[in-house]
């Protein structure tokens, strides 16, 4: 992180206002937009898992058993139940 002297960046009235709250201290100013993406958004893993889970729910609602879904998708019965019964 690069430090910048506030009197070189802020206009005088704004600097005076900031000094009312923090005089001589250091203040972190976050970026306007979040820099980090959520887990799996960059690699596509999130989209893949959402599509897989939708497929599992569809197959279950069509009558496929939890045991068969477990074998087909390589997941435990417990994991399949969590996907199927999640609201």
C-alpha positions in Angstrom: 0.0 0.0 0.0 1.4 3.4 -1.0 1.1 6.2 1.5 0.3 9.7 0.2 0.5 13.0 2.1 -3.0 14.3 2.6 -2.2 17.9 2.0 -1.0 17.0 -1.5 -4.3 15.1 -2.3 -7.2 16.8 -0.5 -8.4 20.3 -1.0 -7.8 22.6 2.1 -11.4 22.6 3.3 -11.7 18.9 3.2 -8.3 18.4 4.9 -9.4 20.8 7.8 -12.6 18.7 8.2 -10.7 15.4 8.3 -8.3 16.9 10.9 -11.2 17.5 13.2 -11.6 13.7 13.5 -8.0 12.5 13.0 -5.3 15.0 13.7 -1.8 13.6 12.8 -2.9 10.0 12.6 -3.1 7.6 9.7 -6.4 6.8 7.9 -7.1 4.0 5.5 -9.5 4.9 2.6 -10.9 1.9 0.9 -11.5 1.7 -2.8 -14.9 2.6 -4.2 -15.5 -0.8 -5.8 -14.6 -4.2 -4.3 -11.4 -5.6 -5.9 -12.0 -9.2 -4.9 -14.5 -11.5 -6.6 -16.5 -14.1 -4.6 -15.2 -17.6 -4.4 -15.4 -19.5 -7.7 -16.5 -16.5 -9.9 -13.2 -16.1 -11.7 -12.6 -19.8 -12.4 -16.2 -20.7 -13.1 -16.4 -23.2 -10.2 -19.4 -21.4 -8.7 -21.3 -21.6 -11.9 -20.4 -25.3 -12.4 -21.6 -26.2 -8.9 -24.8 -24.3 -9.2 -25.6 -26.1 -12.5 -24.6 -29.5 -11.1 -26.8 -28.9 -8.0 -29.8 -27.8 -10.2 -29.3 -31.0 -12.2 -29.3 -33.1 -9.0 -32.5 -31.4 -7.8 -34.2 -31.9 -11.2 -33.2 -35.6 -11.3 -34.4 -36.1 -7.7 -37.8 -34.4 -8.5 -38.1 -36.8 -11.5 -37.9 -39.8 -9.2 -34.2 -40.7 -9.1 -33.1 -42.1 -5.8 -30.6 -40.5 -3.5 -28.4 -43.6 -3.7 -28.4 -43.4 -7.5 -27.6 -39.7 -7.5 -24.8 -40.4 -5.0 -23.2 -42.9 -7.4 -23.8 -40.8 -10.5 -22.2 -37.6 -9.1 -19.6 -39.1 -6.8 -21.0 -37.5 -3.7 -22.0 -38.9 -0.3 -25.7 -39.6 0.5 -25.5 -36.8 3.1 -24.2 -34.3 0.5 -27.0 -35.2 -1.9 -29.6 -34.8 0.8 -28.2 -31.3 1.7 -28.4 -30.3 -2.0 -31.9 -31.7 -2.5 -33.5 -30.5 0.7 -32.0 -27.0 0.7 -34.6 -24.3 0.2 
